Amino acid sequence: FPNPTICFRLFCYLNHEKQWYQRRVRGDDESETVYALLTYQENNTKIGVLKTGGDYSQVVEVLGDESTEEPGSGMRAYIYLRVTTGDEMSKRSKFVLLTWCGQAVPVLKKAKMSLEKTEVKKIIEAFSVEVQTSDLEDMSLEKIITKVHDD
């Protein structure tokens, strides 16, 4: 089981940043931000926003960083993503929670991540689709939009 102190710190830190990134990603402040990339920081004692932006391909670039032997293989991350669905007459935003756990992440960290994701979901409450993967192909925007339409 994860250390309760660490889980509490993760929850407090995320809760502190919640209003800022949810307002940006959800478009409440008319920003062009469509994603917030959250990663483990400070020796895995907190999860924080690494990057936000309007171009989702930047997330795939971070996860597929070729500076490691296997792209994104040791990285753990959560991505809160806004996608637009519908046609010209009726566009609406849908929200997705993506969980990335690289293939080289040790088993114990994978197990802890599944428990810590519960804390993340307490903060990121509004999403219609959830995707968990370690395959970069599953992170393509086209596949994610297809899952949103199928939901």
For each residue, the residues with C-beta under 8 A, 3 or more apart:
1: 115
2: 6 7 112 115 116
3: 6 7
4: 7 8
5: 8 9
6: 2 3 9 10 44 45
7: 2 3 4 10 11 115 116 119
8: 4 5 11 12
9: 5 6 12 13 45 46
10: 6 7 13 14 45 46 47 116 119 120
11: 7 8 14 15 119 122 123
12: 8 9 15 16
13: 9 10 16 17 46 47 48
14: 10 11 17 18 38 46 47 48 119 120 123
15: 11 12 18 123
16: 12 13
17: 13 14 20 21 48 49
18: 14 15 21 22 123 124
19: 22 23
20: 17 23 24 49
21: 17 18 24 25 36 49 52 80
22: 18 19 25 26 28 80 124 126
23: 19 20 26 28 29 31
24: 20 21 27 28 29 31 33 36 52
25: 21 22 33 34 35 36 52 80 81 82 95
26: 22 23 82 93 95 126
27: 24 30 31 33 82 93
28: 22 23 24
29: 23 24
30: 27
31: 23 24 27 54
32: 54
33: 24 25 27 36 52 53 54 82
34: 25 53 54 55 56 81 82 83
35: 25 52 53 56 58 59 79 80 81 82
36: 21 24 25 33 49 51 52 79 80
37: 49 50 51 52 59 62 77 78 79
38: 14 47 48 49 50 77 78 79 80 120
39: 47 48 50 75 76 77 78
40: 44 46 47 76 77
41: 44 45 46 47 48 50
42: 45 46 48
43:
44: 6 40 41 109
45: 6 9 10 41 42
46: 9 10 13 14 40 41 42
47: 10 13 14 38 39 40 41 78 116 120
48: 13 14 17 38 39 41 42
49: 17 20 21 36 37 38 52
50: 37 38 39 41 62 77
51: 36 37 58 59 62
52: 21 24 25 33 35 36 37 49
53: 33 34 35 56 58 59
54: 31 32 33 34
55: 34 58
56: 34 35 53 59 60 81 141
57: 60 61 141
58: 35 51 53 55 61 62
59: 35 37 51 53 56 62 63 79 81 139
60: 56 57 63 64 136 139 140
61: 57 58 64 65
62: 37 50 51 58 59 65 72 75 77
63: 59 60 71 72 75 77 100 102 136 139
64: 60 61 71 72 136
65: 61 62 68 71 72
66: 71
67:
68: 65 71 72 73 74
69: 73
70: 73 102 103 104
71: 63 64 65 66 68 136
72: 62 63 64 65 68 75 100 102 136
73: 68 69 70 102 103 104 105
74: 68 102 104 105
75: 39 62 63 72 100 102 105
76: 39 40 100 101 102 105 109 113
77: 37 38 39 40 50 62 63 99 100
78: 37 38 39 47 97 98 99 100 117 120 124
79: 35 36 37 38 59 96 97 98 99 100
80: 21 22 25 35 36 38 95 96 97 98 124 127
81: 25 34 35 56 59 95 96 97 98 144
82: 25 26 27 33 34 35 93 94 95 96
83: 34 93 94 95 96 141 144 145 148
84: 91 92 93 94
85: 91 92 93 94 145 148 149
86: 89 90 91 92
87: 90 91
88: 91
89: 86
90: 86 87
91: 84 85 86 87 88
92: 84 85 86
93: 26 27 82 83 84 85
94: 82 83 84 85 128 129 148
95: 25 26 80 81 82 83 126 127 128 129
96: 79 80 81 82 83 127 128 129 130 131 144 147 148
97: 78 79 80 81 120 121 124 127 129 130 131
98: 78 79 80 81 130 131 132 133 139 144
99: 77 78 79 113 117 130 131 132 133
100: 63 72 75 76 77 78 79 133 134 139
101: 76 105 110 113 132 133 134
102: 63 70 72 73 74 75 76 105 134
103: 70 73 134
104: 70 73 74
105: 73 74 75 76 101 102 109 110 113 134
106: 109 110
107: 110 111
108: 111 112
109: 44 76 105 106 112 113
110: 101 105 106 107 113 114
111: 107 108 114 115
112: 2 108 109 115 116
113: 76 99 101 105 109 110 116 117
114: 110 111 117
115: 1 2 7 111 112 118 119
116: 2 7 10 47 112 113 119 120
117: 78 99 113 114 120 121
118: 115 121 122
119: 7 10 11 14 115 116 122 123
120: 10 14 38 47 78 97 116 117 123 124
121: 97 117 118 124 125
122: 11 118 119 125
123: 11 14 15 18 119 120
124: 18 22 78 80 97 120 121 127
125: 121 122
126: 22 26 95
127: 80 95 96 97 124 130
128: 94 95 96 148 151
129: 94 95 96 97 144 147 148 151
130: 96 97 98 99 127
131: 96 97 98 99 138 144 147
132: 98 99 101
133: 98 99 100 101 138 139
134: 100 101 102 103 105
135: 138 139
136: 60 63 64 71 72 139
137: 140 143
138: 131 133 135 143
139: 59 60 63 98 100 133 135 136 143 144
140: 60 137 143 144
141: 56 57 83 144 145
142: 145 146
143: 137 138 139 140 146 147
144: 81 83 96 98 129 131 139 140 141 147 148
145: 83 85 141 142 148 149
146: 142 143 149 150
147: 96 129 131 143 144 150 151
148: 83 85 94 96 128 129 144 145 151
149: 85 145 146
150: 146 147
151: 128 129 147 148
